[in-house]
């Protein structure tokens, strides 16, 4: 029988792996191979980036920051095969935020190009079904069972690239859902907003929304423009079909706007204080490491270095000493130390020019308003100021911190599962909505369609309604008969609705402390609880501890995703070549 590979998941990660297989295949000349892609959604975009979704939904990245192709910055063993970024392929202004339909078309084209680049002996088969389970001996062929099919696909090796997954409700969500059912309320648990049934949200009715990130932005769009509303300049003209959205979260504010200007001048030399050497030292510690104690101080110092490098080189009039003197003392100071804080205070006179990551993470700490109406004015002012700052090059150290965040993410991905807080903090600072979306949010707030609840939002279910409170407006209570959890599901292996992964876990696959599927960082092989790596099963993506910094890669950033895809593709091809040689012998 011909060697066979099954890839479960045909979205961006599965497509990226296929591109790397095509790139590396000539090195394994003469290998005949059947590749089976298993995904109920079309190859390329998969579920999240499928073309069949609302044209109102945008990407969250500028089109110039989205590529599926390697370049000479990527450190990999396989060949670099350049290709167009999204804006080049779609003939867009690089600063445009393309809609998701266009991104889905780009991904479909990448998929088709990758298939066309495969050698003549390699054939791709798409199975528009769900994969239910994988079985088989460690040293033998695997069986991948599909929904609606009596016989399994036989595979010499399997790659699990399912991407973002649905999850069973946790205890709080089950209680809220049960209460809603008993009292005729509406409760929409965490979900992919584009897939949520929003028809139960009644026009004019108050709706509590918990979550102020990108899932909320999609919800906001679908319940306003998606119901016939429109914008005339900075004014929103309602259709009359919109519900009233009362939104809050832990921070109580939306993610920071995307930065609206380009980089000029010298870039900070990154990495400086958190690079491969520091990661190697952390991984070599016999007792392991603690994120807050051992990793976060290095992140803080690295981001501070990026910030001050830009401040001193681009805005020297706002500093008191020469950069060379400051840099020498900054490098010698311990992270998060009183010495470091004193150095910054003496060299940077305006506190607004100093980087305070703790204050950024808790923007409304200590802020109190006397009324719900006062809070609306206060947050509109905050969002307006954030928009102005993120589009003003006078604050270009913000862009340097963004570059620092990308550098840090590229390093800490080697540490595997470091918990969800870091990923949330990264998204809050580096992966917020396009500026036009926040301008729309301001217009909706002025129109009374969106109302802000505040920080540390607490939701209870009592007296036949949902109630929301916030520390930002002491004593204020908002009641509603509908609650939307505007955030993505967080599926652990034990709670995922993906039957294949859940059974894999029950059969002995190792989970990280956060519930992710543990894989070998070198090539993505699935790890078991006894510490061994499965020789024929691989996995990559957000359901594993081999996750990237986001859905897509910015050009010329030595993307961890490209490095992972290449290493896994080469490991799979080497395994299949060896098996083929053994079979021939």
Secondary structure, DSSP 8 states (H G I E B T S, - for coil): --EEEEEE--SHHHHHHHHHHHHHGGGGTT--EEEEEE-SS-TTTTTTT-SSS-TT-B-SS-GGG-BSS--TT---SS-------HHHHHT--TT---BHHHHHHHHHHHHHHHHHHS-TTEEEEEE-S-EEEEE--TTS-EEEEETT-SS-EEESEEEE---S--B---HHHHHHHHHHHHHT-EEE-S--GGGS--TTS-TT-EEEEE--SHHHHHHHHHHTGGGT-EEETTEEE--S---EEEEE-SS-S-------S---S----S-SSSSHHHHHHHHH-TT---IIIIIHHHHHHHHHHHHHHHHHHH-GGG-SS-HHHHHHHHHHS-TT-HHHHHHHHHH---GGGS--HHHHHTTTTT---SSHHHHHHHHHHHHHHHHHHHT-GGGTHHHHHHHHHHHHHHHHGGG----HHHHHHHHHHHS---HHHHHHHHHHHHTTSEEEEESS-EEEEETTEEEEE-TTSTT--EEESEEEE-S-----TTTBS-HHHHHHHHTTB-B-TTS-B-B-TTT-EEEBTTS-EEEEEEE-STTBSS--SSSSB-TTS--HHHHHHHHHHHHHHHHHHHHHHHHH-
